[in-house]
Amino acid sequence: MPYPLDPDKMYYMPTHFGPRTGPRQGPDGRKFECIDNPLGTAYSVSFLSNARQLQAFLPPGFSLDGEPVVTVSSNHMTEIEWLAGRGYNVLGVSFPVQFSGEQDQARGSFLTVLWENLTDPILTGREEIGFSKIYCELPPPTRLRGAYHLIASWLGFKFLDMHLFDLRELTSEEIQTRQASATGDGALHYKYMPRTGEWGSADIAYPVLTPAANSNQRILEQRVGSGRIEFHRARWEDLPTQYNIVNAFADLEILEYRGSSLTKTIGGKDISDQRILR
């Protein structure tokens, strides 16, 4: 007799062994509150770019919102409860957009791609909530005389250098002011899965929103300063499955840098409030 799927449990391939544990479903189906974990250190650099170039990345229903400011951010996380205390690192590229659908309107940062250095969050993030996640190597940053240097690579090919320097620590009042001035509904994504055997057709294709609210994340420390980034152009031989992504970022105009930040946090949320936009 074929095995049944419990409609109250979460599954992803392979389904043959029952429901899978992950960030939104722990042992015995329990949730992770994300109050005292994870610990995160996020490094980001922003720059003003070319609006026409960014528009080429936008799916249907999306448009630029305000200045075309690109933010490259890498978050290094530890003590993650759903990974039994382990951690992983991520690298994302985003810019401000608005979405206008038949039913929904939303403003926020459009996450074009999110590199991660561990398979498990890549699979759950792509299949369950629709983040555009792919793999790369993200070693810890080097620090010298208060400056930070981060790199990203794939099987030995380095495709990104990111530098943060001249950092100064913000006061608690300054941090609160920055948080109060933050606008938008959250992070926007475009979930797409191809239809097997009908290549070029989609099984699913729709925008999704990660709401900014309902997070237990708290800022422990924040510094701001200057920064610079460089994406290194790749040949197909260097990055067979990602060269067009990296080259698109390498071709972006950097009209002026808009600063850098280093933010240490604790807590978060399991993103089970992710929703489809229509």
Secondary structure, 3 states (H helix, E strand, C coil): CCCCCCCCCCCCCCCCCCCCCECCECHHHCCCCCCCCCEEEEEEEEEECCHHHHHCCCCCCEEECCCCEEEEEEEEEEEEHHHCCEEEEEEEEEEEEEEECCCCEEEEEEEEEEEECCHHHHHHHHHHHCCCEEECECCCCEEECCEEEEEEEECCEEEEEEEEEEEEECCHHHHHHHHHHCCCCEEEEEEEEECCCCCCCEEEEEEEEEECCCCCCEEEEEEEEEEEEEECCCCCCCCCCCHHHHHHHHCCCCCEEEEEEEEEEECCCCCCCCEECC
